[in-house]
Amino acid sequence: MRKTKEEAQQTKEALMAAALEVFYQRGVSRASLQEIATAAGVTRGALYWHFKNKEDLFDALFQQVFSQVSTQLKHDIDTSSPSALNNMMQALEQMFFRMSTDESYRKFCYILHLNCEHTADNQAIVKLLQKYQNLWWQNLCAVFQMSCQQNILPQDFDIKQAALYFQSLFLGLTTLWLSNSLELDINKIAPNFINIALESLRHNPRLRKNRDE
C-alpha cells in the first residue's frame, strides 16, 4: 500500500510538471489533457484519477508553485505587525528574485501573465486567476489600512486607489520582464521600483482622499 501511494504521488507530480511545460509552450487554452498525459508518460485515465479537468489541474499547479510563497507572504505581511508595509516590500523583492532564479516559478509566472488567454473556453481558469488577484488586492488593502492606523501612512490615504496603483505598477513590471528578460536586470530594477512605490505611498498627494477639494 505504501508503494502504491508513493507511485500515485510520483504520477501526480509528473503530471503537474508536464502541465507546467505544456501550458508554457502551448498556452493554457490550446493545451489539451491528452498532451499533458502524453508528456507525463501516463494514460489519460491516470490523469483523470488525479484531476477532474484542466481547471483542477491548473489550480493544483498554482497551489504547488505558490504554496511556499503564499505562506511566507502571509507571515511577512501580518497586519498586526508594525512593520507590515516594509515586510510586504521585502516580500515583493524576494518574489522578483525568485522569478529570476527559479525556472519553474518563472515559467508559471509567464503562464499567468502571458499564456493564460482570456477566451470563451478558458473562463473557468480566468475565474481562478481573478480569485487569486482578488486575494492579492485584499492583502494590499489590509496592509495599507493597518499602516494608516499605525500612522505609517497618512490618515487621509486613499487605500483603494493606492492598491490599484500598486498592482498596476508591479503587474506591469512583471509582464515587461517576462516578455524581455534578456534586456532587463530585474534584480536591479525591482528594488528601485519598490523604493519609488514606497515613497509614493508615503508622500504623493495624488494618493490622498479629497485631493481636489
C-alpha positions as CSV (number, residue, x, y, z in Angstrom):
1,M,0.0,0.0,0.0
2,R,2.8,2.4,0.8
3,K,4.4,1.8,-2.6
4,T,1.1,2.4,-4.3
5,K,0.7,5.8,-2.5
6,E,4.3,6.7,-3.4
7,E,3.7,5.8,-7.0
8,A,0.5,7.8,-7.1
9,Q,2.3,10.8,-5.7
10,Q,5.0,10.4,-8.3
11,T,2.4,10.3,-11.1
12,K,0.7,13.4,-9.8
13,E,4.0,15.3,-9.6
14,A,4.9,14.1,-13.1
15,L,1.5,15.4,-14.4
16,M,2.0,18.8,-12.8
17,A,5.5,19.1,-14.2
18,A,4.2,18.1,-17.7
19,A,1.3,20.6,-17.3
20,L,3.7,23.4,-16.5
21,E,5.8,22.7,-19.6
22,V,2.8,22.2,-21.9
23,F,1.0,25.4,-20.6
24,Y,4.3,27.3,-21.0
25,Q,4.9,26.1,-24.6
26,R,1.3,26.0,-25.9
27,G,-0.7,28.4,-23.8
28,V,-3.5,27.3,-21.4
29,S,-6.4,27.4,-23.8
30,R,-4.6,25.4,-26.6
31,A,-3.1,22.8,-24.2
32,S,-5.1,19.5,-24.1
33,L,-5.2,17.0,-21.3
34,Q,-4.1,14.3,-23.8
35,E,-0.9,16.4,-24.5
36,I,-0.2,16.7,-20.8
37,A,-0.8,13.0,-20.1
38,T,1.5,12.1,-23.0
39,A,4.2,14.5,-21.9
40,A,4.0,12.9,-18.4
41,G,4.2,9.4,-19.8
42,V,0.9,8.3,-18.4
43,T,-2.6,7.5,-19.8
44,R,-5.4,10.0,-19.9
45,G,-7.2,7.8,-17.4
46,A,-4.4,8.2,-15.0
47,L,-4.7,11.9,-15.3
48,Y,-8.4,11.8,-14.6
49,W,-7.7,9.7,-11.5
50,H,-5.8,12.7,-10.0
51,F,-7.6,15.7,-11.7
52,K,-11.2,16.3,-12.7
53,N,-10.4,18.6,-15.6
54,K,-7.9,21.2,-16.9
55,E,-9.1,23.8,-14.3
56,D,-8.5,21.4,-11.4
57,L,-5.0,20.6,-12.7
58,F,-4.2,24.3,-13.2
59,D,-5.4,25.1,-9.7
60,A,-3.3,22.3,-8.2
61,L,-0.3,23.6,-10.2
62,F,-0.9,27.1,-8.9
63,Q,-1.1,26.0,-5.3
64,Q,2.0,23.8,-5.7
65,V,4.1,26.7,-7.2
66,F,2.9,29.4,-4.9
67,S,2.3,27.5,-1.6
68,Q,5.7,28.4,-0.2
69,V,5.5,32.0,-1.5
70,S,1.9,32.3,-0.1
71,T,3.0,31.0,3.4
72,Q,6.0,33.4,3.5
73,L,3.9,36.3,2.2
74,K,1.2,35.8,4.9
75,H,4.0,35.8,7.5
76,D,5.7,38.8,6.1
77,I,2.6,41.0,5.7
78,D,1.0,40.0,9.0
79,T,-1.3,43.0,9.5
80,S,-0.7,43.0,13.3
81,S,3.0,43.8,12.7
82,P,4.1,47.4,13.0
83,S,6.5,46.7,10.0
84,A,3.8,45.1,7.7
85,L,4.4,47.6,5.0
86,N,8.2,47.2,4.9
87,N,7.8,43.4,5.2
88,M,5.5,43.5,2.1
89,M,8.1,45.4,0.1
90,Q,10.8,42.9,1.1
91,A,8.5,40.0,0.2
92,L,8.0,41.6,-3.3
93,E,11.7,41.9,-3.7
94,Q,12.1,38.3,-2.8
95,M,9.4,37.4,-5.3
96,F,11.2,39.1,-8.2
97,F,14.5,37.4,-7.1
98,R,12.8,34.0,-7.1
99,M,11.4,34.7,-10.5
100,S,14.9,35.3,-11.9
101,T,16.5,32.3,-10.3
102,D,13.8,29.6,-10.1
103,E,12.9,28.3,-13.6
104,S,9.7,26.6,-12.6
105,Y,8.4,29.7,-10.8
106,R,9.4,31.9,-13.8
107,K,7.6,29.6,-16.2
108,F,4.4,29.6,-14.2
109,C,4.5,33.4,-13.9
110,Y,4.9,33.5,-17.7
111,I,1.8,31.3,-18.0
112,L,-0.2,33.6,-15.6
113,H,0.8,36.8,-17.3
114,L,1.3,35.9,-20.9
115,N,-0.1,32.4,-21.7
116,C,-3.4,32.3,-20.0
117,E,-5.7,33.5,-22.8
118,H,-9.0,35.2,-21.9
119,T,-11.1,33.2,-24.3
120,A,-14.6,31.7,-24.1
121,D,-13.4,28.2,-23.5
122,N,-10.9,29.3,-20.8
123,Q,-13.4,31.1,-18.5
124,A,-13.1,28.7,-15.6
125,I,-9.3,29.3,-15.4
126,V,-9.7,33.0,-15.9
127,K,-12.0,33.0,-12.9
128,L,-9.4,31.2,-10.8
129,L,-6.9,33.9,-11.8
130,Q,-9.4,36.6,-10.7
131,K,-9.8,34.9,-7.4
132,Y,-6.1,35.0,-6.7
133,Q,-5.8,38.6,-7.9
134,N,-8.7,39.5,-5.5
135,L,-6.8,37.9,-2.6
136,W,-3.7,40.0,-3.5
137,W,-5.9,43.1,-3.6
138,Q,-7.4,42.2,-0.2
139,N,-3.9,41.7,1.3
140,L,-2.8,45.1,-0.1
141,C,-5.8,46.9,1.3
142,A,-5.3,45.2,4.7
143,V,-1.7,46.2,4.9
144,F,-2.5,49.8,3.9
145,Q,-5.3,50.0,6.3
146,M,-3.2,48.8,9.2
147,S,-0.4,51.2,8.2
148,C,-2.8,54.1,8.3
149,Q,-3.9,53.1,11.8
150,Q,-0.2,52.9,12.9
151,N,0.5,56.4,11.3
152,I,3.0,54.8,8.9
153,L,0.8,56.1,6.1
154,P,-1.3,59.4,6.2
155,Q,-4.7,59.3,7.8
156,D,-6.3,60.6,4.5
157,F,-4.6,57.9,2.5
158,D,-6.7,56.6,-0.5
159,I,-6.4,52.9,0.1
160,K,-8.3,51.7,-3.0
161,Q,-6.6,54.0,-5.4
162,A,-3.2,53.1,-3.9
163,A,-3.9,49.4,-4.2
164,L,-4.8,49.9,-7.8
165,Y,-1.6,51.9,-8.5
166,F,0.5,49.3,-6.7
167,Q,-1.0,46.4,-8.5
168,S,-0.7,48.1,-11.9
169,L,3.0,49.0,-11.3
170,F,4.2,45.6,-10.3
171,L,2.0,43.6,-12.7
172,G,3.3,45.8,-15.5
173,L,6.9,45.4,-14.4
174,T,6.5,41.6,-14.2
175,T,4.9,41.4,-17.6
176,L,7.6,43.6,-19.2
177,W,10.4,41.5,-17.6
178,L,8.8,38.2,-18.6
179,S,8.4,39.4,-22.2
180,N,12.0,40.7,-22.4
181,S,14.1,39.2,-19.6
182,L,17.4,39.4,-21.5
183,E,17.1,43.2,-21.7
184,L,16.1,43.9,-18.1
185,D,18.1,43.2,-14.9
186,I,15.1,42.6,-12.6
187,N,17.2,42.3,-9.5
188,K,18.5,45.9,-10.0
189,I,15.2,47.3,-11.3
190,A,12.8,45.8,-8.8
191,P,14.4,47.2,-5.6
192,N,14.4,50.6,-7.3
193,F,10.7,50.4,-8.2
194,I,9.9,49.1,-4.7
195,N,11.6,52.2,-3.1
196,I,9.9,54.5,-5.6
197,A,6.5,52.9,-4.8
198,L,7.1,53.2,-1.1
199,E,8.0,56.9,-1.4
200,S,4.8,57.5,-3.5
201,L,2.6,55.7,-0.9
202,R,4.0,57.9,1.9
203,H,4.3,61.3,0.1
204,N,2.4,61.6,-3.1
205,P,-0.6,63.9,-2.7
206,R,-2.4,62.2,-5.6
207,L,-2.8,59.2,-3.3
208,R,-4.9,61.1,-0.8
209,K,-8.6,61.4,-0.4
210,N,-10.4,64.7,-1.2
211,R,-7.2,65.8,-3.0
212,D,-9.3,68.0,-5.5
213,E,-11.1,69.9,-2.8
